[in-house]
């Protein structure tokens, strides 16, 4: 999946979770395929800018909104939550 498509999914997550553009969020992304892991690591700053994330979490968390997607035999997950 192209990075632009992932960006669209991130934007959709914010809307689905009920977040506002002004909300500060914590973001976690992970992927089961090494290509996803490499892209996430390489484009972390860009992803944060595009999603307006204030905090990047390297560790998964269970609170907030989570979305999982499968592409072929690979999976990726985005989790975000509003922070105060």
N, C-alpha and C positions, 0 to 999 in steps of 0.2 A: 504494500500500500504506500502510496506517495505521501510525503510529509505534509503536503497541502491538504490532503484528505484527512489526515490525523488532526490537523488544525481545525478543520470543520467539525470534527467529532468533539474536540475540546470545547469549542464555542457552543455546540449543542448541549454539552453537559452542563455548562453554566446556566443555560436557559431552563433545562429540565430540572435542575436542582433548586430553582427559584432564586438564584443569586442575582444581584444587581451589579452593574458595571462598577459602581463605587465600592463594592464589598472587597475586602482583602481576603485572599484565599491561600490555602496551603494546597500544594499539588504534588501528587505522586504518579509517576508513569512507570510501567514495567512491561517487558515483553519476553515471551518464552524463546524467541529466536535470537540468535546472536546479532543479526542484522538490526533488529529493533533496539537491542541493548546498546549497540554501537551508535545508532542514530540518536537515541535519547541522550546519551552521554555527549555526543558531538554538538547537538543543537539545543542543549539545556537552556542556555541564556536566551536564545531566540524563542523557544517554547514559552519561557516565563514571560518575556515581553509580549508575545502575541496573546497569551491567555490572561495577562495582567495579574499573574501570581506573585504574591509577596514573599512566600516561603516555599522552598523546594524541599520535599521530604525524600530522602534516599530509602527510608524504611516505609513499608506499607502500613496503613492504618485502617481501622474498621469504621470509624465515624465518618459522617458526611455522605457524599454521593459517589457511587462507584458504577463504572460501566466497563464491561468486558466485550471484546470482539475477537472473532476468529478469522484468520486469513490463511486459507490452505490448512497446513498442519501447525501453524503458529498462532499464538494468542497474545494479546496485549490488553492491558488494563489501565484505566485512568481513575484516580480517586481524588476528589477535591472536597474541601470544606471551608466554610466561612470562619475566619479567625477574628478575634476582637482586637 
